[in-house]
Amino acid sequence: MKTIPISLAVIGAGPAGMAAALAAAKEGIERIVLIDRMEEPGGILQQCIHNGFGLRYFKEELTGPEYAQRFIEQARVTSSISLKTQTMVVGLTQKRLVTTIHPDEGIVKYQADAVVLAMGCRERSRGAINIPGTRPAGIYTAGTVQRLMNIEGLRPGCKAVILGSGDIGLIMARRLTLEGIKVPAVLELMPYSNGLKRNIVQCLDDFDIPLLLRHTVIEVQGERRVSGVIAAPVDDTHKPILNQSFHIDCDTLLLSVGLIPENELSIMAGVEIDQQTGGPILDSYYQTTVPGIFACGNVAHVHDLVDDVSEESRVAGEAAAKFLLTLYSSTGRNESE
């Protein structure tokens, strides 16, 4: 097992990680390792084939893959960035020792002088919101269906109910409809949608898809496959009004019920977590409570726009570079040591 000394480890090669790595490289940091578990960099953007990205950051409208490609091209021609894909980070210590596993290289450890956490977030599942009923096939998170359709080319069902009106749920309502899959309703527990106004208009209103506010799913029906759901309105305390419940026929249930910052590695390294955001406690330079470990993007807190992720991560990358340059100056070291 080998341990490789490096200046900066960036964990996650989505929009946050790539922006941070590029920013650090521009500040003069040379030994940067950008790590991602997927086969290709770009993160979740690779399955977001709809447009609407880049209006702030690039001043033009792009699809998710187009937005990611802008950063991928820059990263691949930046000699100070070593991109390691298909590489899973399985360990991170307070001393910034990063342990990885690669299918060909095996276990490789990187002793980094600084680390940027950019692991993104994950979706809440059925288990997280405790929907009663049977456990048939046909229950997915919205992001899983997005990948199945846009990357794998698979059709998840014929009629889909969507629970939750977050942006990904709204976007998938349109995507399903365009593929000929009926969407009888989008249900939202709150008295307002959690998605952007433009997505409500473009993804629901333009396709006459009903948005039922203050409603939720109280039971999943079906044995081998979902055959329907029982929905009900909720009162001011979010409790279902059972005597007003009704059946919706469907063979698929999509859950768009929130995102959780992916902070298992942060906790492993002793980083303190903010109970409000679910992400690390950060200072104004995106440094965590562990010196030399920074965090940015959706691992810090869930963002609505990827443009904001990129801008925040640029600042985090610059801050990590400043930390390193100060470290080397104060210790008389240089990056080759």
Buried (B, 14 or more C-beta within 10 A) or exposed (E): EEEBEBBBBBBBBBBBBBBBBBBBBBBEBBBBBBBBBBEBBBBBBBBBBBEBBBEEBBEEEBBBBBBBBBBBEBBEEBEBBBBBBBBEBEBBBEEBBBBBBBEEEEEBBBBBBBBBBBBBBEBBBBEEBEBEBEEBBBBBBBBBBBBBBBEEEEBBBEBBBBBBBBBBBBBBBBBBBEEEBBBBBBBBBBEEBBBBEEBBEBBBEEEEBEBBBBBBBBBBBBEEEBBBBBBBBBEEEEEBEEEEBEEBEBBBBBBBBBBBBBBEBBEBBEBEBBEEBBBBBBEEEBBBBBEBBBBBBBBBBBBEBBBEBBBBBBBBBBBBBBBBBEBBEEEEEEBEE
